[in-house]
Amino acid sequence: MLGLALNFASTHQAENPRGFSEVGENKQLLITIVVKRIYLFII
């Protein structure tokens, strides 16, 4: 599942390379954390 989150983050980054900044990194971290929590909640 972490691989999926990282893959999504990489894809999102590739779609908007100019948006890659501290804000972009924070968004990727939030997405990863949220995905992890949802995954753990489902289990």
Steps between C-alpha positions, in 0.01 A plus 500: 500500500790733574621429149164616365523821701855565378397419144208743525729767643752447220227516237355815654846657512561415133170663403598828664881532524479875563282433804777298659582711805466482876124521455511216248708287735259568786207398281675177405569426867136568588381277216730220614390532863131507407538198271682309774228582754222398262685176423548423871137590568381256232712221646 
